[in-house]
Amino acid sequence: MKRLTVKSSRRFKAVYKRGRSFVSGELVTYVLKNGINKNRYGITAAKKIGNAVMRNRARRIIRAAYFEIYNDPNLKKGYDFIFIARSKTPYLKSTDIYPKMREHLEKAGVIKENV
């Protein structure tokens, strides 16, 4: 199953401006409805994260955590997610990021809380 990504700078800016944000020490998450009934995701890692190796590791970790959530049947459709790596991110594992990401999405009302 193909996962859609947010590619345009214009869409990133729209999500930053109009979306809701959720912050933790490991991750920042922006969520905005997109109106296409499919979820899209984007990941950013600024230069302050480290060199290219560190930034790519941070992106891989976030992507792996998102793919775990992507398959969850409780995840609502029709949203854009932007995940921003923090300075701690490259030193963690996807299993460390997953609970924070899930918590952010539950707060956003995009995923139903565990019953």
Secondary structure, DSSP 8 states (H G I E B T S, - for coil): ---EE---HHHHHHHHHHSEEEE-SSEEEEEEE-SSSS-EEEEE--GGG-SHHHHHHHHHHHHHHHHHHHT-TTB-SSEEEEEEE-TTGGGS-HHHHHHHHHHHHHHHTSB----
